[in-house]
Amino acid sequence: MYTTDTIIALSTPPGSGAIGVVRLSGTEAISLVNEVFTGKDLSVQQSHTLHFGLIKDGGVVIDEVVVGLYIAPKSYTKENVVEISCHGSNYIIQQLINLLIKKGARAAKPGEFTLRAFLNGAFDLSQAEAVADLIASDSRASHDVAMQQMRGGFSNELKGLREQLIHFASMIELELDFAEEDVEFANRGELRNLITRLLSHISLLISSFEVGNVLKNGVPIVIAGKPNVGKSTLLNALLNEERAIVSDIAGTTRDTIEDELNINGIIFRFIDTAGIRESADIIEAKGVERTLERMKQAKLIIYMADAAQSPAELTQQLADLEKLGIPYLALVNKADLLTAGQRQAFASHDVLFLSAKEKIGVEELKTSLLEKVNLHHINTSETLVSNIRHVEALKNTETALHKVLDNIDNPVTSDFLAMDIKQALHYLGEITGTVTTDDLLENIFSKFCIGK
């Protein structure tokens, strides 16, 4: 899978811009660029230096550029790396890449630069995956989680767990060498205490996924309620733009409409849905069906009523909502139309009052959302698991460790005990890349952008 040829790709987003950065990595990266670069002799320059000059195809000048040199092993990939900063014209970038491919470079595959960094020992697999998460981060929280993982926080925890297990695995392997003498080098009581501690730690990591995944992908929030209570108006007020069509005609929203909002560094994914009611209209009925499906998948439901509904009606609706077992926030919209008596009657339901049309109470709603999802106090410097692959590996580790405990309580021969410990080590190793397959690496790095 791994090759030592020189690869090339655009590392900045495609499209016209002020500059574009073309990156090369491989043994011949510097010599290939040196063939087409007019300026200093790049082959005798120091690492981590910048050089101004021209890129020429024969006698034709393609562009004025700045070339950055990163000589192995002091580079991202631990190979020779050259980064060419040129003007951000699509034509210039394509001419430059085509020229260097003609000279011997090869177009990089998605994630191939980071794959080479992993294979060359720059970082482990979980850190490599964090690079993609960091690039995709669109909030302070998702950035902090990705940065903590990329800098080795998660890896260091796993390393500590593996080292403790490896010690006992080696002691049990030693017992196998003296099987005929029936000696015990690995104290079973100490092993039990270790496994119990590891299971407790792994359980915390697994449980952190719920928060880590939300911080990475956003908090899915469904806005639900009867038709014409102002759900689309609320979505528009939250986003401060006309995202959804608003009409006095009930049932305007036939399908879900989604958009995101960053509130204090946390991404919330708001989903405006069709109003919940029985309808003979096939399309509207399908929209209601989708509403109910999305409500079951939500992290939180904003359930809206308005001044036209009675408190008793809202009581019944909230009772039905509670059967889903999903946290909800009850709102009474069009609060400016409520009489004092209506407001007092609704207040017994622990609701928020707002007027989405007038944008009254919207900021208070944002504060309540942060409190309801309980994320405003999260310490993102702590290890939070945000990758489903890591969670699956941790769960498999947990299962293997429980087998070790069972084998300690119901004594088996050392070879069976060693087998289950090795299985746990295998699953931990899958996370960091100590244990890998080509299929696994292909699956992970194919999701990266080309040029990273």
Helices and strands as residue ranges (DSSP letters): E 7-10, E 17-25, H 29-36, E 37-38, G 42-44, E 49-57, E 60-70, E 81-88, H 90-103, E 106-107, H 112-119, H 125-136, H 140-150, H 153-177, G 179-181, H 188-207, H 209-217, E 219-225, H 231-239, E 257-263, E 266-272, H 282-297, E 300-306, H 311-322, E 328-333, G 335-337, H 340-347, E 352-353, H 362-373, H 388-409, H 414-432, H 438-445
